[in-house]
């Protein structure tokens, strides 16, 4: 694993710990579906969230969440549809399905984690 991959995995681990600390139950991490991967699938009460994790070491290229462009949003939405089609039971008791972003900013000290609920929709 190279340094970039290690940094990404550490950010995903921090995001998973953050969600668990805030009462979320993780249904999947690094879920490979088709030609893509869902970072985290989580549920808290009646909310099912597909969580995209983005991390930055510096703000030179902007905030981590700025890296979730239209193409990535469409990909995550498509992968979520595939995930749900294979697991219709996952919608039992769910009132809200949403797409969240967790931004991990390592340029700050200490590292900051921002959870952006419903950061985007199926429509982009």
C-alpha positions as a Markdown table, in Angstrom:
| # | Residue | x | y | z |
|---|---|---|---|---|
| 1 | Unk | 0.0 | 0.0 | 0.0 |
| 2 | Unk | 1.5 | 3.4 | -1.0 |
| 3 | Unk | 1.4 | 6.5 | 1.2 |
| 4 | Unk | -1.7 | 7.9 | -0.6 |
| 5 | Unk | -3.7 | 4.7 | -0.1 |
| 6 | Unk | -2.6 | 4.6 | 3.5 |
| 7 | Unk | -3.7 | 8.2 | 4.0 |
| 8 | Unk | -7.1 | 7.4 | 2.4 |
| 9 | Unk | -7.6 | 4.3 | 4.6 |
| 10 | Unk | -6.7 | 6.2 | 7.7 |
| 11 | Unk | -9.3 | 8.9 | 6.8 |
| 12 | Unk | -12.0 | 6.2 | 6.2 |
| 13 | Unk | -11.2 | 4.7 | 9.5 |
| 14 | Unk | -11.5 | 8.1 | 11.2 |
| 15 | Unk | -14.8 | 8.6 | 9.5 |
| 16 | Unk | -16.1 | 5.2 | 10.6 |
| 17 | Unk | -15.2 | 5.9 | 14.2 |
| 18 | Unk | -16.9 | 9.3 | 14.0 |
| 19 | Unk | -20.1 | 7.7 | 12.7 |
| 20 | Unk | -20.1 | 5.0 | 15.4 |
| 21 | Unk | -19.5 | 7.6 | 18.1 |
| 22 | Unk | -22.5 | 9.5 | 16.8 |
| 23 | Unk | -24.9 | 6.5 | 17.0 |
| 24 | Unk | -24.6 | 5.2 | 13.4 |
| 25 | Unk | -24.5 | 1.4 | 12.7 |
| 26 | Unk | -22.2 | 0.6 | 9.8 |
| 27 | Unk | -23.7 | -1.8 | 7.3 |
| 28 | Unk | -20.7 | -1.8 | 5.0 |
| 29 | Unk | -17.3 | -0.3 | 4.4 |
| 30 | Unk | -15.4 | -0.2 | 1.1 |
| 31 | Unk | -18.2 | -2.1 | -0.5 |
| 32 | Unk | -17.2 | -3.1 | -4.1 |
| 33 | Unk | -20.1 | -3.1 | -6.5 |
| 34 | Unk | -19.8 | -3.3 | -10.2 |
| 35 | Unk | -17.0 | -1.0 | -11.2 |
| 36 | Unk | -17.0 | 1.2 | -8.1 |
| 37 | Unk | -16.9 | 1.3 | -4.4 |
| 38 | Unk | -19.1 | 2.8 | -1.7 |
| 39 | Unk | -16.9 | 4.1 | 1.2 |
| 40 | Unk | -19.5 | 3.6 | 4.0 |
| 41 | Unk | -23.1 | 2.5 | 4.2 |
| 42 | Unk | -24.6 | 3.4 | 7.5 |
| 43 | Unk | -27.9 | 3.6 | 9.3 |
| 44 | Unk | -29.2 | 5.5 | 12.3 |
| 45 | Unk | -32.8 | 5.0 | 13.1 |
| 46 | Unk | -34.9 | 5.6 | 10.0 |
| 47 | Unk | -32.0 | 7.1 | 8.0 |
| 48 | Unk | -29.9 | 5.1 | 5.6 |
| 49 | Unk | -26.8 | 7.0 | 4.4 |
| 50 | Unk | -24.3 | 6.4 | 1.7 |
| 51 | Unk | -21.3 | 8.2 | 2.9 |
| 52 | Unk | -18.5 | 9.4 | 0.6 |
| 53 | Unk | -15.2 | 10.1 | 2.6 |
| 54 | Unk | -12.8 | 12.7 | 1.3 |
| 55 | Unk | -9.6 | 13.8 | 2.9 |
| 56 | Unk | -7.0 | 16.5 | 2.3 |
| 57 | Unk | -3.6 | 17.1 | 3.8 |
| 58 | Unk | -3.7 | 20.7 | 2.9 |
| 59 | Unk | -6.2 | 23.3 | 1.6 |
| 60 | Unk | -4.1 | 24.0 | -1.5 |
| 61 | Unk | -6.7 | 22.2 | -3.7 |
| 62 | Unk | -9.7 | 23.3 | -1.6 |
| 63 | Unk | -11.7 | 21.6 | 1.1 |
| 64 | Unk | -12.0 | 17.8 | 1.0 |
| 65 | Unk | -15.7 | 18.0 | 0.1 |
| 66 | Unk | -14.9 | 20.1 | -3.0 |
| 67 | Unk | -13.5 | 16.9 | -4.5 |
| 68 | Unk | -17.0 | 15.3 | -4.7 |
| 69 | Unk | -17.9 | 16.6 | -8.2 |
| 70 | Unk | -20.9 | 15.8 | -10.4 |
| 71 | Unk | -19.3 | 12.6 | -11.8 |
| 72 | Unk | -18.6 | 11.2 | -8.4 |
| 73 | Unk | -22.1 | 12.1 | -7.1 |
| 74 | Unk | -23.6 | 10.3 | -10.1 |
| 75 | Unk | -21.3 | 7.3 | -9.5 |
| 76 | Unk | -22.2 | 7.1 | -5.8 |
| 77 | Unk | -25.9 | 7.4 | -6.5 |
| 78 | Unk | -25.7 | 4.6 | -9.1 |
| 79 | Unk | -23.7 | 2.3 | -6.8 |
| 80 | Unk | -26.3 | 3.0 | -4.0 |
| 81 | Unk | -29.1 | 1.9 | -6.4 |
| 82 | Unk | -27.2 | -1.3 | -7.1 |
| 83 | Unk | -26.5 | -1.9 | -3.4 |
| 84 | Unk | -30.2 | -1.4 | -2.6 |
| 85 | Unk | -31.4 | -3.6 | -5.5 |
| 86 | Unk | -29.3 | -6.5 | -4.0 |
| 87 | Unk | -30.6 | -5.8 | -0.5 |
| 88 | Unk | -34.2 | -4.7 | -0.5 |
| 89 | Unk | -34.5 | -5.7 | 3.1 |
| 90 | Unk | -32.2 | -2.7 | 4.0 |
| 91 | Unk | -35.1 | -0.3 | 3.3 |
| 92 | Unk | -37.3 | -1.9 | 6.1 |
| 93 | Unk | -38.1 | 0.9 | 8.5 |
| 94 | Unk | -36.2 | 3.5 | 6.5 |
| 95 | Unk | -37.9 | 6.9 | 6.0 |
| 96 | Unk | -34.9 | 8.7 | 4.4 |
| 97 | Unk | -32.1 | 7.6 | 2.1 |
| 98 | Unk | -29.5 | 10.2 | 1.6 |
| 99 | Unk | -25.9 | 10.9 | 0.4 |
| 100 | Unk | -23.6 | 12.3 | 3.0 |
| 101 | Unk | -20.0 | 13.4 | 2.8 |
| 102 | Unk | -17.5 | 13.1 | 5.6 |
| 103 | Unk | -14.6 | 15.6 | 5.1 |
| 104 | Unk | -11.3 | 14.8 | 6.9 |
| 105 | Unk | -9.1 | 17.8 | 7.0 |
| 106 | Unk | -5.6 | 16.9 | 8.1 |
| 107 | Unk | -4.2 | 20.3 | 7.3 |
| 108 | Unk | -5.6 | 21.5 | 10.6 |
| 109 | Unk | -4.3 | 20.5 | 14.0 |
| 110 | Unk | -5.9 | 18.6 | 15.3 |
| 111 | Unk | -7.4 | 16.9 | 12.3 |
| 112 | Unk | -11.0 | 18.0 | 11.8 |
| 113 | Unk | -13.9 | 15.8 | 10.7 |
| 114 | Unk | -17.0 | 17.4 | 9.2 |
| 115 | Unk | -20.1 | 15.4 | 8.6 |
| 116 | Unk | -22.2 | 17.0 | 5.8 |
| 117 | Unk | -25.6 | 15.2 | 5.9 |
| 118 | Unk | -27.6 | 15.1 | 2.7 |
| 119 | Unk | -24.7 | 16.7 | 0.9 |
| 120 | Unk | -26.1 | 15.8 | -2.5 |
| 121 | Unk | -29.1 | 14.2 | -4.1 |
| 122 | Unk | -29.7 | 11.7 | -6.9 |
| 123 | Unk | -30.1 | 14.7 | -9.2 |
| 124 | Unk | -26.7 | 15.9 | -8.4 |
